[in-house]
């Protein structure tokens, strides 16, 4: 007779603090650099490349700036 394992119940997700959203077009460098994964340099780049229509533009504009910087530096 095959051994039937009972299905396991998933554990509930840990309760975390409420997420506070910020506007990437108006946040200052200190607010941006406080976000996980955003340091001073990236915060400055975000500010330099404003305005953004949406969060999807962040990577595109930042990558464009990095490519331009590398090209200019030779």
BELTA-V531488 format. One record per residue. N is the residue number from 1. RES is the residue in one small letter. PHI is phi as a letter, one per 30 degrees, with the letter a starting at -180 (999 if undefined). PSI is psi in radians with two decimals (NA if undefined). OMEGA is omega in whole degrees, -180 to 180 (none if undefined). Layout:
<<N | RES | PHI | PSI | OMEGA> <N | RES | PHI | PSI | OMEGA>>
This chain:
<<1 | x | 999 | 2.24 | -178> <2 | x | d | 2.54 | 179> <3 | x | d | 2.00 | 180> <4 | x | c | 2.06 | 178> <5 | x | d | 2.51 | 178> <6 | x | d | 2.43 | 178> <7 | x | d | 2.50 | 180> <8 | x | c | 2.57 | 178> <9 | x | c | 2.25 | 180> <10 | x | d | 2.54 | 178> <11 | x | d | 2.49 | 178> <12 | x | d | 2.59 | 180> <13 | x | d | 2.58 | 178> <14 | x | d | 2.49 | 179> <15 | x | d | 2.21 | -179> <16 | x | c | 2.93 | 179> <17 | x | d | 2.62 | 179> <18 | x | d | 2.51 | -179> <19 | x | d | 2.30 | 177> <20 | x | c | 2.13 | 180> <21 | x | d | 2.57 | 175> <22 | x | b | 2.71 | 178> <23 | x | c | 2.06 | -177> <24 | x | d | -0.25 | 178> <25 | x | d | -0.25 | -178> <26 | x | b | -0.23 | -178> <27 | x | d | 2.50 | 178> <28 | x | d | 3.03 | -176> <29 | x | d | -0.66 | -180> <30 | x | d | -0.75 | 179> <31 | x | d | -0.73 | -180> <32 | x | d | -0.78 | -177> <33 | x | d | -0.27 | 176> <34 | x | d | -0.25 | 179> <35 | x | d | 2.54 | 180> <36 | x | d | 2.23 | 177> <37 | x | i | -0.03 | 179> <38 | x | c | 1.99 | 177> <39 | x | c | -2.96 | -178> <40 | x | d | -0.72 | -177> <41 | x | d | -0.82 | -180> <42 | x | d | -0.67 | 177> <43 | x | d | -0.76 | 178> <44 | x | d | -0.69 | 178> <45 | x | d | -0.68 | 178> <46 | x | d | -0.81 | -179> <47 | x | d | -0.74 | -178> <48 | x | d | -0.58 | -175> <49 | x | c | 0.20 | 178> <50 | x | d | 2.71 | 3> <51 | x | d | 2.80 | 176> <52 | x | c | 2.47 | 175> <53 | x | d | -0.40 | -180> <54 | x | a | 2.96 | -177> <55 | x | d | -0.43 | -180> <56 | x | d | -0.40 | 179> <57 | x | d | -0.30 | -178> <58 | x | e | -0.95 | -178> <59 | x | d | -0.72 | -178> <60 | x | d | -0.82 | -179> <61 | x | d | -0.69 | -180> <62 | x | d | -0.75 | 179> <63 | x | d | -0.65 | 177> <64 | x | d | -0.76 | 179> <65 | x | d | -0.71 | 180> <66 | x | d | -0.77 | 179> <67 | x | d | -0.73 | -180> <68 | x | d | -0.74 | 179> <69 | x | d | -0.81 | 180> <70 | x | d | -0.71 | 179> <71 | x | d | -0.76 | -179> <72 | x | d | -0.55 | -180> <73 | x | d | -0.26 | 176> <74 | x | i | NA | none>>
